[in-house]
Amino acid sequence: MVFIDKVHNITKVMDHGGMVLLPTDASWCIAGDARNKIVLKHILNLKQGLSDFPVTLMVNSMDMFKLYFPRLHPRIETLLSFLERPLTLVIPVENSLIPNHLKQLYPSIAVRLSHDLFCNTIIDMIGGPLLISVARNSMRFPRSFAEISTAIIEKMDYVCKHRFNQSGFYPEVVARYNELGDLEFLRE
């Protein structure tokens, strides 16, 4: 597949702890290499308390999901393998193999299995998950690139042109499994 942006340029920025503004399967997001502590610091500085879960770990396969969450509940794997709509699951970090700087953030982390070829290609090339956060600095969800604040755009090391003119992004569904094993929707 040919993308407007050279994926190599994006991964080069991420390899140095840089921040990229890119479209995902659900929204325009601030993104970086999840394994880099600097990326987490940048995102938290930009988000400043806008959400209980200001960051999401984005993986590109069930194999990568299980690499970081080896004790994945079978119901989660089944749900993710059949769902085509973007779904973010809030999962306890205890017993996970995510980087320590993310484990120390909260007792749970939001994780999304990407269905987006562009994001999946970037994840493949950096060799690990992305740390993403919706590109907003208010409670309003941007439905297109045009709705993203200039203040956020100016703080990015790279702004993707891929799907630049596309609109109609909607927040993904967010859910978690409670102690009883029931799926609880936090955002539909």
Beta strands, then each sheet from edge to edge (+ up, - down):
strand 1: 20-23
strand 2: 28-33
strand 3: 56-59
strand 4: 87-92
strand 5: 108-113
strand 6: 130-134
strand 7: 158-159
strand 8: 173-177
strand 9: 183-187
sheet 1: 7+ 1+ 2- 6+ 3- 5- 4+ 8+ 9-
end
